[in-house]
């Protein structure tokens, strides 16, 4: 259940219970999530993340969420966020190399959480600029807090996941309609 860009995966590690229960979850500190995240995006870093890296990930999660929300609303990035993003990108040096297939590739000078942080930042900047910001959406389920990237041609996607929030809301809407349509039954005609 991964997103189209790593910035959404980081942002969605802190989420509310989508069924309306007053519960919140934070996956960021879970070594299993960290390992799966790194593997999915092709990055390597020590798991569990050291305390300093975890603090940076937590701070970045909030900054990226605000950045994406502002971009989706048509606003620009705050100067402090851009300065923070620049520092993270500068702290993750890279080299050009020739890959196994003979193609030019970008590789980290050192593989650690700094490289993953830079990957998250670069994905957020790519999504928020160049006309793609209109594809940033928040789940239509009022009880869900996830952001996602709408890849549909007509920008019609409403939910983070159709099989979770989509089904849940469709059932709620159906039940509300059925409840509203219930009328006293007429006695049978004789």
Legacy VTK file of the C-alpha trace (Angstrom):
# vtk DataFile Version 3.0
C-alpha trace
ASCII
DATASET POLYDATA
POINTS 190 float
0.000 0.000 0.000
2.596 2.516 -1.109
2.015 5.912 -2.668
3.287 7.214 -5.976
5.927 9.362 -4.239
7.916 8.817 -1.025
6.837 12.179 0.420
3.269 10.847 0.795
4.513 7.661 2.435
6.365 9.708 5.058
3.442 12.078 5.666
0.983 9.196 6.015
2.948 7.521 8.811
0.973 9.659 11.269
-2.706 9.001 10.768
-6.067 8.854 12.457
-8.386 5.866 12.652
-10.400 6.005 9.415
-13.524 4.539 11.015
-14.119 7.544 13.266
-12.699 6.152 16.492
-10.628 8.764 18.350
-7.352 6.940 17.796
-4.118 8.066 16.166
-1.229 5.933 14.989
2.411 6.715 14.272
4.346 4.182 12.201
7.489 6.261 11.831
9.312 4.747 14.806
8.469 1.162 13.842
11.547 -0.710 12.545
9.312 -2.852 10.304
7.885 0.216 8.607
11.345 1.809 8.290
12.758 -1.309 6.656
9.831 -1.647 4.236
10.003 2.071 3.351
13.715 1.932 2.583
13.358 -1.270 0.569
10.396 0.025 -1.443
12.233 3.187 -2.503
15.596 1.481 -3.037
17.424 3.194 -0.194
19.656 1.770 2.536
20.108 3.029 6.068
20.459 1.550 9.556
17.241 0.131 11.025
16.020 1.028 13.529
16.777 4.644 12.694
19.102 6.275 15.215
17.445 8.829 17.523
18.842 11.788 15.559
17.590 10.444 12.231
14.180 9.663 13.745
13.925 13.225 15.055
14.786 14.546 11.583
12.179 12.269 9.980
9.538 13.441 12.460
10.305 17.104 11.815
10.408 16.564 8.068
7.050 14.776 8.130
5.346 17.890 9.528
7.147 20.257 7.184
6.400 18.162 4.096
2.719 17.852 5.044
2.364 21.634 5.413
4.289 22.152 2.169
2.054 19.737 0.220
-1.160 21.114 1.733
-0.177 24.681 0.810
0.771 23.605 -2.698
-2.575 21.824 -3.136
-4.376 24.996 -1.996
-2.452 27.043 -4.559
-0.076 28.663 -2.090
3.680 28.906 -2.155
6.191 27.356 0.182
7.268 29.154 3.314
10.813 30.476 3.143
11.783 28.568 6.305
10.622 25.261 4.780
12.594 25.840 1.602
15.705 26.677 3.630
15.239 23.492 5.678
14.747 21.445 2.492
17.919 22.937 0.970
19.954 21.971 4.051
18.707 18.374 3.852
19.508 18.160 0.140
22.992 19.613 0.672
23.674 17.092 3.441
23.107 14.171 1.049
25.927 14.332 -1.539
25.704 12.134 -4.593
27.855 10.919 -7.450
27.089 9.995 -11.016
27.828 6.417 -11.941
27.205 3.999 -14.767
24.736 1.305 -13.752
24.699 -2.385 -14.652
22.686 -1.666 -17.804
25.125 1.019 -18.953
22.808 3.924 -18.093
23.884 6.995 -16.202
22.627 6.841 -12.599
22.748 9.015 -9.517
24.071 7.255 -6.425
24.553 8.489 -2.872
28.066 9.263 -1.720
27.019 7.482 1.489
23.880 5.473 2.086
22.162 6.595 5.272
18.992 8.300 6.467
20.284 11.602 5.057
19.947 10.134 1.566
16.384 8.985 2.326
15.504 12.427 3.716
16.811 14.022 0.518
14.749 11.587 -1.539
11.608 12.574 0.360
12.369 16.275 -0.075
13.076 15.956 -3.795
9.822 14.035 -4.314
7.832 16.696 -2.417
9.340 19.506 -4.479
8.671 17.607 -7.732
5.041 17.005 -6.768
4.397 20.557 -5.540
5.783 22.276 -8.643
5.286 22.110 -12.371
1.488 21.844 -12.394
1.341 18.583 -10.451
0.136 20.265 -7.234
-3.498 19.939 -8.344
-3.051 16.176 -8.009
-2.302 16.441 -4.270
-5.436 15.502 -2.377
-6.615 14.669 1.109
-8.857 11.641 1.535
-12.583 12.503 1.283
-13.253 10.447 4.404
-13.553 13.110 7.144
-12.140 10.607 9.646
-9.017 9.893 7.550
-5.923 12.095 7.543
-4.016 10.657 4.592
-2.738 12.670 1.652
-2.345 11.047 -1.754
-1.371 11.782 -5.340
-4.309 11.482 -7.754
-3.035 9.701 -10.864
-6.415 9.518 -12.636
-6.727 11.334 -15.962
-9.723 13.406 -14.866
-8.577 13.955 -11.256
-11.596 12.044 -9.938
-10.006 9.996 -7.173
-11.585 10.826 -3.807
-10.147 8.373 -1.311
-6.709 7.330 -0.134
-7.660 3.695 -0.769
-10.891 2.593 -2.434
-10.957 -0.674 -0.498
-10.711 1.125 2.876
-12.120 4.625 2.975
-13.971 4.341 -0.333
-15.950 1.290 0.716
-16.513 2.673 4.203
-18.003 5.923 2.895
-20.089 4.189 0.245
-21.613 1.950 2.916
-22.265 4.964 5.176
-23.929 6.860 2.306
-26.031 3.830 1.379
-27.185 3.315 4.973
-28.078 6.996 5.295
-30.145 6.809 2.103
-31.874 3.651 3.284
-32.623 5.176 6.678
-34.074 8.270 5.003
-36.228 6.164 2.673
-37.838 4.105 5.415
-41.476 4.976 5.613
-44.321 3.273 7.383
-45.567 0.430 5.277
-49.109 0.500 4.011
-51.392 -2.249 5.102
-51.851 -4.846 2.365
-54.850 -4.411 0.092
-57.567 -6.968 0.559
LINES 1 191
190 0 1 2 3 4 5 6 7 8 9 10 11 12 13 14 15 16 17 18 19 20 21 22 23 24 25 26 27 28 29 30 31 32 33 34 35 36 37 38 39 40 41 42 43 44 45 46 47 48 49 50 51 52 53 54 55 56 57 58 59 60 61 62 63 64 65 66 67 68 69 70 71 72 73 74 75 76 77 78 79 80 81 82 83 84 85 86 87 88 89 90 91 92 93 94 95 96 97 98 99 100 101 102 103 104 105 106 107 108 109 110 111 112 113 114 115 116 117 118 119 120 121 122 123 124 125 126 127 128 129 130 131 132 133 134 135 136 137 138 139 140 141 142 143 144 145 146 147 148 149 150 151 152 153 154 155 156 157 158 159 160 161 162 163 164 165 166 167 168 169 170 171 172 173 174 175 176 177 178 179 180 181 182 183 184 185 186 187 188 189
